[in-house]
Amino acid sequence: MTIDTTKQGYQKCGYRTGKCTHPSALKRNGQYHRLCAFHRQKANWNQMKLDRKKREHRRSLTEDDQALLSVEVLTPRALDEEGLIGLGSDELEFFLDAIMTTTQTNETNFY
């Protein structure tokens, strides 16, 4: 199948190195994919390989490991929800000082 490069919307393959000059593959709806047929096939193969490794790793986990993975993620609480309100004034001051120091350190390391 040849692709008419004069057609509206024609795109070059968007492979990350930028060296692929093949045209992007066409979707069933007539729009273009981001990658050419070769790089789509390669990306799909890599994704299947990654999925297979994840499945094998999940199967190899013990019951304890699986239980840890299924624990709900902790969500932040408001200060009035059994949190910092129970702290004394000196404990609260220490806590706030620790947060501010960490925040300032992270901001200076960012640049």
N, C-alpha and C positions, 0 to 999 in steps of 0.2 A: 504494500500500500504506500503510495506516495502522498506527501502532504504539500498542499499548495502554500508556499511561503508568502505569497502575495495576499492570502486570505486575511481578513480583518481579525486581529487578536492572536496571530501567530506569535509563538514565543520560543525562545531558545531554551534548552535544558537548564534548569536552575541548580545543577549539582554544585556542591559547596566549593569545589576548587575553581569553578568558573571556566575550566578548560574544555568542557564538553560542548561541541558545536551542533550536536544533534537537535532536531526539533522536539519540543515537548510532545508527549503522547496525548492522544485525544480521548476524552471521556465519552461515555455512551450518550451523554446529553449534548455533545458537540463542543463543549468547552475544553480547554487545555489543562492537563495536569501540570504540576510544577516541574516534573522530571521527564526525561526521555524514557522510552520503553526499557532500555537496558538498565538504567539506574533505578527505575521503579522496581524491576525484577530483583535487582541486587538489594535494594532497601527492604523489600518484602521478605527476602530470604534471611537477611540479618535480623529482622523483627521476629520471624518464626524461630530462629535459633535462640534469640534472647528469651522468648516466651517458653521454649522448651527447657532452657536452663532454669528459669524461675520455677516451672512446674516440678522439675526434678529436685530442686532445692527444697521446695515446700513439702514434697513427699518424704524427704530425708530428715525433716525436723522431728524432734521428739514431741510428745504431747505437751510438755511444759513450755517448750519454745513456741508452739502453736497458740497456747493460751496467752502467752505474753504478746503475741502479735495481734490477738483479737481484743486486747484491753482497749477500752474507749480512750480516746485522746482527752487529756485534761483540758478543760476550758477555763479561761481566766474568770475570776469572780470579782464582783464589785467589793469595795472596801467594807461595806456594811453587811456583807454576807459571810459571817463567821470567819472573817479574814483578819485584817490588821486592827480592827476595832478593839480586839481583846488584848492588844499590846499596851504596855505602859508607855508613858511619854518618852522616856529615855530609849526604850526598845524601838519605838516608832521613829525617833530621830536617827538612831543608828541605821535602821532599815532604809530610810529615805536618803541618808547620806551615801550608803552603799550603792543605791540605784543611781543617784546623780553622778557619782564618781565613775561607775561603769559606763554610763551614757556619755559622759564627757570623754572618757578614754576611747570609746568606740568612734566618736565623732572625729577626734584628732587622728586616729589611725586610718580613717576613711580617705583622707586626702593624702 
